[in-house]
Amino acid sequence: MLYGELKGLKFVRNNIRMKHLVGSPGTVSGLLLRLGQCLLAAGSIGIMVSASGFSNYTAFCYLIASMGLQVLWSSGLACLDIYALRIKRDLQNPVLVSLFVVGDWVTATLSLAAACSSAGIAVLYSKDLNFCSTPPHLPCGRFELSVVLAFLTWFLIAISSHVMFWILAAL
């Protein structure tokens, strides 16, 4: 057992059992993590779209596009988690986990970039240029709430990508 072997459903490497991490694919915690990502991203989109004039600013449009991609990715993986839970199947094989790692890294990078750029614009307009209190009276509160939800989405994606990376390293 020099390099490791499979015993049951757990990988054993040098007599050390690798436990399932919180947020692993095909688990209830993984499903809750993906649903949280999906709901927060959808909330960010909904609030931003309800703010008048958001489409005049590229950063806010990028935030909507990035969160839209996150909704698609997270809802797809949530459906896969539900399927795995129903048929009691382990999703921890190297090919699937590699796909999850790359997908999570891509969506995490896009989400962080979109949240940061949108936060910069929101702070510029609300604090530096005072566009919230003087004409054109932008809905800065909605912009800021949408950005907060985007950062919370990114935080959950960061957890997912971290967990997937550790699972891939253990496989």
Residue frames as qw, qx, qy, qz and C-alpha x, y, z in Angstrom:
[[0.000, 0.888, 0.461, 0.000, 0.00, 0.00, 0.00],
 [0.508, -0.176, 0.053, 0.841, 2.80, 2.35, -0.95],
 [0.033, 0.157, 0.303, 0.939, 0.80, 4.70, -3.20],
 [0.434, 0.118, 0.370, -0.813, -2.71, 4.11, -1.85],
 [0.109, -0.172, -0.917, -0.342, -5.75, 2.07, -2.74],
 [0.508, -0.287, -0.148, -0.798, -9.51, 2.22, -2.62],
 [0.133, -0.137, -0.934, 0.300, -11.22, 0.54, 0.32],
 [0.117, 0.659, 0.672, -0.317, -14.98, 0.82, 0.18],
 [0.287, 0.868, 0.316, 0.253, -15.83, 4.36, -0.85],
 [0.269, -0.939, 0.163, 0.141, -12.93, 6.06, 0.93],
 [0.662, 0.610, -0.344, 0.267, -9.48, 6.53, -0.50],
 [0.763, -0.613, 0.104, 0.175, -6.74, 5.22, 1.76],
 [0.542, 0.708, -0.314, 0.325, -3.24, 6.63, 1.30],
 [0.376, 0.361, -0.660, 0.541, -0.52, 5.27, 3.55],
 [0.372, -0.370, -0.803, 0.282, -3.07, 4.10, 6.14],
 [0.054, 0.273, 0.288, -0.916, -4.62, 7.57, 6.46],
 [0.218, 0.586, 0.772, 0.114, -8.31, 7.71, 5.62],
 [0.026, 0.083, 0.176, 0.980, -9.41, 10.75, 3.64],
 [0.161, 0.519, 0.718, -0.434, -12.74, 11.95, 5.04],
 [0.215, 0.676, 0.529, 0.466, -15.38, 13.67, 2.98],
 [0.199, -0.070, -0.174, 0.962, -14.97, 17.42, 3.27],
 [0.215, 0.669, 0.511, -0.496, -17.86, 19.77, 3.92],
 [0.347, 0.721, -0.134, -0.585, -19.07, 20.91, 0.51],
 [0.281, -0.210, 0.859, 0.373, -17.95, 17.80, -1.36],
 [0.485, 0.137, -0.447, -0.739, -19.86, 17.02, -4.56],
 [0.592, -0.138, -0.754, -0.251, -22.74, 14.62, -4.10],
 [0.305, -0.262, -0.734, 0.547, -23.31, 15.51, -0.43],
 [0.123, -0.841, -0.527, 0.002, -26.02, 17.52, 1.31],
 [0.332, -0.729, 0.002, 0.599, -23.48, 20.17, 2.34],
 [0.306, -0.083, 0.548, 0.773, -22.30, 20.43, -1.28],
 [0.047, 0.610, 0.696, 0.376, -25.90, 20.83, -2.41],
 [0.234, -0.869, -0.353, 0.256, -26.53, 23.58, 0.16],
 [0.372, -0.499, 0.240, 0.745, -23.35, 25.37, -0.89],
 [0.205, 0.167, 0.652, 0.711, -24.39, 25.30, -4.57],
 [0.072, -0.751, -0.633, -0.173, -27.93, 26.42, -3.76],
 [0.317, -0.782, -0.164, 0.512, -26.54, 29.30, -1.70],
 [0.313, -0.247, 0.430, 0.810, -24.34, 30.36, -4.61],
 [0.099, 0.418, 0.725, 0.538, -27.26, 30.17, -7.00],
 [0.175, -0.820, -0.544, 0.043, -29.66, 32.12, -4.77],
 [0.327, -0.701, -0.012, 0.634, -27.18, 34.87, -3.89],
 [0.261, -0.094, 0.537, 0.797, -26.17, 35.30, -7.53],
 [0.008, 0.578, 0.710, 0.402, -29.82, 35.42, -8.61],
 [0.255, -0.833, -0.388, 0.303, -30.51, 37.99, -5.88],
 [0.333, -0.478, 0.220, 0.782, -27.60, 40.11, -7.08],
 [0.152, 0.205, 0.662, 0.705, -28.96, 39.99, -10.63],
 [0.108, -0.710, -0.682, -0.140, -32.51, 40.79, -9.54],
 [0.278, -0.797, -0.230, 0.485, -31.54, 43.78, -7.45],
 [0.288, -0.334, 0.369, 0.818, -29.19, 45.19, -10.09],
 [0.099, 0.347, 0.719, 0.594, -31.77, 44.80, -12.87],
 [0.157, -0.790, -0.592, 0.029, -34.38, 46.57, -10.72],
 [0.298, -0.638, -0.033, 0.709, -32.10, 49.61, -10.37],
 [0.499, 0.837, 0.222, -0.030, -32.80, 52.22, -13.01],
 [0.244, 0.919, -0.308, -0.028, -29.91, 53.16, -15.25],
 [0.729, -0.443, 0.496, 0.163, -27.68, 50.19, -14.43],
 [0.817, 0.364, 0.363, 0.262, -27.19, 49.41, -18.12],
 [0.274, 0.947, -0.107, 0.131, -25.33, 52.69, -18.63],
 [0.273, -0.767, 0.575, -0.080, -22.36, 51.33, -16.67],
 [0.662, 0.380, -0.637, -0.110, -20.17, 48.56, -18.05],
 [0.049, 0.292, -0.853, 0.429, -19.13, 47.23, -14.64],
 [0.571, 0.049, 0.517, -0.636, -22.75, 46.64, -13.64],
 [0.810, 0.360, -0.226, -0.404, -23.48, 44.87, -16.94],
 [0.449, 0.412, -0.782, 0.134, -20.40, 42.70, -16.36],
 [0.276, -0.182, 0.752, -0.570, -21.69, 41.91, -12.86],
 [0.773, 0.194, 0.214, -0.564, -24.98, 40.70, -14.31],
 [0.741, 0.437, -0.476, -0.181, -23.21, 38.58, -16.93],
 [0.220, 0.389, -0.831, 0.331, -20.87, 37.07, -14.35],
 [0.436, -0.062, 0.661, -0.607, -23.65, 36.33, -11.87],
 [0.810, 0.289, -0.068, -0.506, -25.72, 34.85, -14.71],
 [0.603, 0.398, -0.692, 0.018, -22.90, 32.43, -15.49],
 [0.049, -0.262, 0.812, -0.519, -22.67, 31.63, -11.78],
 [0.690, 0.063, 0.335, -0.639, -26.39, 30.85, -11.61],
 [0.825, 0.346, -0.337, -0.294, -26.05, 28.46, -14.55],
 [0.424, 0.403, -0.773, 0.247, -22.94, 26.74, -13.14],
 [0.200, -0.197, 0.734, -0.618, -24.27, 26.43, -9.59],
 [0.756, 0.111, 0.212, -0.609, -27.74, 25.27, -10.58],
 [0.765, 0.360, -0.503, -0.180, -26.24, 22.66, -12.90],
 [0.323, 0.297, -0.818, 0.373, -24.01, 21.32, -10.14],
 [0.450, -0.108, 0.538, -0.705, -26.90, 21.46, -7.65],
 [0.854, 0.191, -0.110, -0.472, -28.93, 19.26, -10.02],
 [0.639, 0.356, -0.674, 0.098, -25.96, 16.89, -10.25],
 [0.046, -0.270, 0.753, -0.598, -25.75, 16.80, -6.44],
 [0.696, 0.009, 0.282, -0.660, -29.46, 16.01, -6.18],
 [0.842, 0.291, -0.376, -0.254, -29.05, 13.21, -8.72],
 [0.431, 0.363, -0.762, 0.319, -26.03, 11.80, -6.86],
 [0.294, -0.198, 0.643, -0.679, -27.89, 11.93, -3.55],
 [0.801, 0.096, 0.055, -0.588, -30.92, 10.16, -5.01],
 [0.904, 0.248, -0.340, -0.077, -28.98, 7.27, -6.51],
 [0.716, -0.646, 0.253, 0.080, -26.40, 7.30, -3.69],
 [0.831, 0.398, 0.013, 0.389, -23.45, 7.70, -6.03],
 [0.518, -0.629, 0.092, 0.572, -20.03, 9.08, -5.16],
 [0.490, 0.865, 0.086, 0.065, -18.96, 11.91, -7.47],
 [0.290, -0.844, 0.410, 0.186, -15.35, 11.95, -6.39],
 [0.866, 0.152, 0.305, 0.367, -13.49, 10.65, -9.41],
 [0.443, -0.373, 0.194, 0.792, -10.52, 12.51, -10.89],
 [0.201, 0.332, 0.553, 0.737, -12.18, 13.53, -14.16],
 [0.208, -0.797, -0.515, -0.239, -15.30, 15.01, -12.55],
 [0.483, -0.745, -0.164, 0.429, -13.40, 16.72, -9.75],
 [0.438, -0.118, 0.303, 0.838, -10.96, 18.23, -12.29],
 [0.035, 0.554, 0.543, 0.630, -13.92, 19.66, -14.19],
 [0.383, -0.829, -0.406, 0.021, -15.41, 21.03, -10.96],
 [0.545, -0.506, -0.004, 0.669, -12.07, 22.61, -9.97],
 [0.298, 0.101, 0.392, 0.864, -11.61, 24.38, -13.31],
 [0.128, -0.663, -0.562, -0.477, -15.24, 25.51, -13.43],
 [0.466, -0.790, -0.331, 0.219, -15.13, 26.82, -9.87],
 [0.496, -0.353, 0.107, 0.786, -11.86, 28.65, -10.49],
 [0.175, 0.318, 0.474, 0.802, -13.18, 30.30, -13.64],
 [0.266, -0.751, -0.493, -0.350, -16.47, 31.38, -12.06],
 [0.552, -0.670, -0.245, 0.432, -14.68, 32.51, -8.88],
 [0.427, -0.145, 0.197, 0.870, -12.28, 34.68, -10.86],
 [0.006, 0.466, 0.501, 0.730, -15.05, 36.20, -12.96],
 [0.407, -0.760, -0.496, -0.099, -17.26, 36.81, -9.92],
 [0.532, -0.566, -0.148, 0.612, -14.52, 38.47, -7.90],
 [0.303, 0.037, 0.308, 0.901, -13.53, 40.70, -10.82],
 [0.141, -0.587, -0.542, -0.585, -17.15, 41.70, -11.42],
 [0.488, -0.751, -0.425, 0.132, -17.84, 42.36, -7.74],
 [0.512, -0.415, -0.025, 0.751, -14.67, 44.45, -7.33],
 [0.187, 0.184, 0.376, 0.889, -15.24, 46.54, -10.44],
 [0.273, -0.669, -0.544, -0.427, -18.89, 47.12, -9.52],
 [0.537, -0.675, -0.342, 0.372, -17.92, 48.04, -5.97],
 [0.423, -0.170, 0.110, 0.883, -15.44, 50.57, -7.32],
 [0.030, -0.404, -0.456, -0.793, -18.10, 52.22, -9.46],
 [0.439, -0.706, -0.539, -0.134, -20.65, 52.17, -6.63],
 [0.533, -0.561, -0.216, 0.595, -18.20, 53.83, -4.22],
 [0.299, 0.050, 0.259, 0.917, -17.14, 56.37, -6.85],
 [0.162, -0.509, -0.488, -0.690, -20.71, 57.44, -7.53],
 [0.522, -0.709, -0.469, -0.074, -21.99, 57.37, -3.95],
 [0.603, -0.625, -0.141, 0.476, -19.02, 58.80, -2.01],
 [0.462, -0.201, 0.237, 0.831, -16.81, 60.71, -4.43],
 [0.041, 0.221, 0.471, 0.853, -19.21, 62.19, -6.98],
 [0.234, 0.260, 0.567, -0.746, -22.34, 62.30, -4.78],
 [0.293, -0.033, -0.636, -0.713, -24.53, 61.07, -7.63],
 [0.242, -0.382, -0.888, 0.086, -26.91, 59.50, -5.09],
 [0.115, -0.634, -0.507, 0.572, -27.99, 62.78, -3.49],
 [0.147, 0.600, -0.137, -0.775, -27.67, 65.18, -6.41],
 [0.788, 0.530, 0.048, -0.310, -28.91, 64.82, -9.97],
 [0.515, -0.017, -0.601, -0.611, -28.95, 62.30, -11.69],
 [0.654, -0.278, 0.414, -0.569, -30.11, 60.60, -8.40],
 [0.538, 0.238, -0.795, -0.150, -28.79, 57.10, -9.02],
 [0.851, -0.414, -0.077, -0.313, -30.21, 54.20, -6.94],
 [0.239, 0.612, -0.702, 0.276, -26.88, 53.68, -5.16],
 [0.587, -0.304, 0.605, -0.444, -28.44, 51.60, -2.38],
 [0.934, 0.241, 0.160, -0.212, -29.52, 48.98, -4.91],
 [0.599, 0.648, -0.450, 0.132, -26.14, 49.04, -6.60],
 [0.087, -0.574, 0.707, -0.403, -24.42, 48.52, -3.25],
 [0.763, -0.129, 0.495, -0.394, -26.77, 45.72, -2.15],
 [0.896, 0.422, -0.081, -0.110, -26.24, 43.92, -5.45],
 [0.400, 0.656, -0.582, 0.265, -22.47, 44.20, -4.99],
 [0.419, -0.442, 0.663, -0.436, -22.70, 42.85, -1.43],
 [0.905, 0.096, 0.308, -0.277, -24.63, 39.82, -2.68],
 [0.747, 0.588, -0.305, 0.050, -22.01, 39.35, -5.41],
 [0.080, 0.620, -0.695, 0.356, -19.23, 39.32, -2.81],
 [0.668, -0.221, 0.580, -0.410, -21.18, 36.80, -0.70],
 [0.918, 0.360, 0.014, -0.165, -21.60, 34.67, -3.82],
 [0.504, 0.657, -0.525, 0.198, -17.87, 34.85, -4.43],
 [0.317, -0.519, 0.684, -0.403, -17.19, 33.81, -0.81],
 [0.856, 0.011, 0.429, -0.287, -19.27, 30.65, -1.30],
 [0.813, 0.555, -0.177, 0.004, -17.54, 29.97, -4.63],
 [0.151, 0.703, -0.636, 0.280, -14.16, 30.37, -2.92],
 [0.618, -0.305, 0.640, -0.339, -15.20, 27.74, -0.38],
 [0.915, 0.302, 0.199, -0.179, -16.29, 25.40, -3.17],
 [0.637, 0.677, -0.352, 0.110, -13.11, 25.85, -5.18],
 [0.143, -0.634, 0.689, -0.321, -10.98, 25.33, -2.07],
 [0.770, -0.115, 0.552, -0.298, -12.82, 22.10, -1.20],
 [0.878, 0.468, 0.038, -0.089, -12.60, 20.83, -4.78],
 [0.354, 0.749, -0.536, 0.164, -8.89, 21.57, -4.90],
 [0.357, -0.478, 0.740, -0.312, -8.27, 19.55, -1.72],
 [0.872, 0.130, 0.405, -0.244, -10.37, 16.68, -3.02],
 [0.743, 0.639, -0.198, 0.001, -8.43, 16.69, -6.30],
 [0.093, 0.706, -0.659, 0.242, -5.14, 16.72, -4.39],
 [0.573, -0.292, 0.691, -0.332, -6.32, 13.71, -2.35],
 [0.900, 0.310, 0.163, -0.259, -7.39, 11.65, -5.38]]
